[in-house]
Amino acid sequence: MPRSPRSPGWPTPRLRFGGWLLLVSLLLTVLGSVRADRDLMQILQIAEKRYGSLGPARGRIEAWSQMLQGERNAPEREQLEAVNRFFNQQLSFQDDTRIWHQTDYWATPVESLIKGAADCEDYALAKYFSLRHLGIPSEKLRITYVKALTQNQAHMVLTFYSSPTADPLVLDNLIGDIRPASQRKDLLPVYAFNAEGLYLPGANGGKRSSDSKKLSRWQEVLQKMQVEGFVVGDG
């Protein structure tokens, strides 16, 4: 049976539908950009009120915002690489006694970018909250307290679990590349935490032992971030 000729009107609705999809996609992109710009302006305004003229720090905060915006829809591994690389390059390592004149101070990402310097826990916190902002759920991320065996000292890194029982990836300021924990024989895990709780090392991702709300410094960081205008739920 011969096929009936296709109506010349068919292509038009398809083109119109495709055009609408493109328009909606463009609008969502623009709205996301506007929101990101608004959030950045709020963060900058609050920071200037709290710390005065930001000087070179303004450029670091703007670069942070641009990095987050550029990685918003990227695959998780690419987001991990971008965030890890950004903070390892933007911040220089210094002890809390030199940066904050305190023996132990947990800085927010904004505070670290203003100083242009960070202790190990500040690197881990900045990477954690940046990845949370990009949409990676907190259950995949843990701020992990370890002993750095080569340096024979306490250290803190960020670990990423693709699944609860996976070999986690380690984001560290001591080395530039991201490696699985099984390849970091120089690190001995002590405990880890995220918004869900406190974890002790062990098989299958470790054992949850307590509530992270009991960590006073963690709660202080969350409160400071609320004041700064950069909030990611309960962490």
LINJO-V902305 format. One line per field, one symbol per residue. psi: psi as a letter, one per 30 degrees, with the letter a starting at -180 (. if undefined). burial: # if it has 16 or more other ideal C-beta (glycine too) atoms within 10 Angstrom, else .. A space follows every 50 residues. Layout:
# LINJO-V902305
psi: ???
burial: ???
This chain:
# LINJO-V902305
psi: kkkkkkkffefeeeeeeeeeeeeeeeeeeeeeeeeeeeeeeeeeeeeeee fakfbffeeeeeeeeeeeefgeglleeeeeeeeeeeefefkkklleeeef hlfjkjlleeeeeefglllefeeeeeeeeeeeefgkkfffkkjkklkjee fhlklklkkkjflfgljlkkjkfelelklkeffiffkjkelllaffakkk lalhglkkfakfffjeeeeeeeeeeeefgjkibg.
burial: ...................................#..##..##..#... ...#..#..##..##.###.#.......######.###.##....#..## ....###########.##################.#.#.#######.#.. ....#######......#######...#..#..#..#.#.#########. #...##.....#.....#..##.##..###.#..#
